[in-house]
């Protein structure tokens, strides 16, 4: 996990891709992840389908 301090609660939330991106971005910003890193996450997360988005979230953050 690239940023294990960033905990993202995904279960029980709206599973819309845009909502997931917003949750991850807000959590990363709250933990002080630099804007360049957040931008890199967003680029990678949106580079594929929904499953790719979820896999990218798990690769970057502590998803629960």
N, C-alpha and C positions, 0 to 999 in steps of 0.2 A: 504494500500500500504506500503510495507516494506521500500522502498526508494523513497519517493515522490519528492525528489530533482532531481532525475534522470528522465529527460524527454526524451521519445523515440518517434520519428516520424515514425510510421509504415504505415500510409495511404499514398498511392502514391509511395511507395517503392516496390522494388522487393520482392515478397511474399515468396521467397524460404526460407525454414527453416534455412539453414545455414547462409543466409544473415541476417535473423532476429536475430539469435544468435549473429552474429558479431556486428550488430548495438547495441544490448543491452549491450554486453560486453564493447564495446568502450565507450558508454555513461556512464556506471557505473565506468569505469576506470577514465574517465575525471572528474567525481564528487568525486573521492577519495574513492570509496567503496573498502574496504579491499579485497585482493585476495581470502581469505577464503570464503567471502560472494559471490563473483562472481563465485567461484567454486561450491558453494552450489546451486546457481541459475542455473548454467549450468547442474548440475546433475539432479535437479528437472525438468528443462525444457525439457531435452532429455529422460525423463523416460516414455514418453507416445507418443501419436500420435500428429498430427499437431494441433488439437484443444486444446490438453493439453499444447502444447508449447505456444499458444496464451494466454490461460488462466493464465499460469504461468507468462508470461511477464506482464500481467495486474495486477497480484497479487504483483509483485515485484516493478514495475516501473510505472510512469505516462505516459501511452501510448496514443498517439494521432493519 
